[in-house]
Amino acid sequence: MIPTGGTAPEPVSAFPWDDVLALALGRLGWRPRDLWGATPRELFAAAGFLARASAPNRADLDRLLEAHPDIL
């Protein structure tokens, strides 16, 4: 609802369409039909966003705690 005498706010997109189009069509070289046929998970995987980092081991954690003692 718009208050009387006011102006409508600019529409805000919660999804970054320009970035997705640039990624899929530009960097990945997909055709439009490939993009529209893909799920978000497939797009993220193709872009390398789903790579899993390994969990830190105990020695890594000890080094972090020693370097940053204020987090305890």
C-alpha angles and dihedrals in degrees: 000000000000118000115243111274093012130116127241114259120244111269112255121210116213089198121068097229096167091054093046092049092048091049098046101036098031112030099026095035094224122161115241091253090054091054095046090047094052128089119231088252091055091049092050091047092050090050091050095245094126096061109131121229118217118249116254116257125228094269090053091050092048090052091050092049091049092048093046108031093160092075093074 
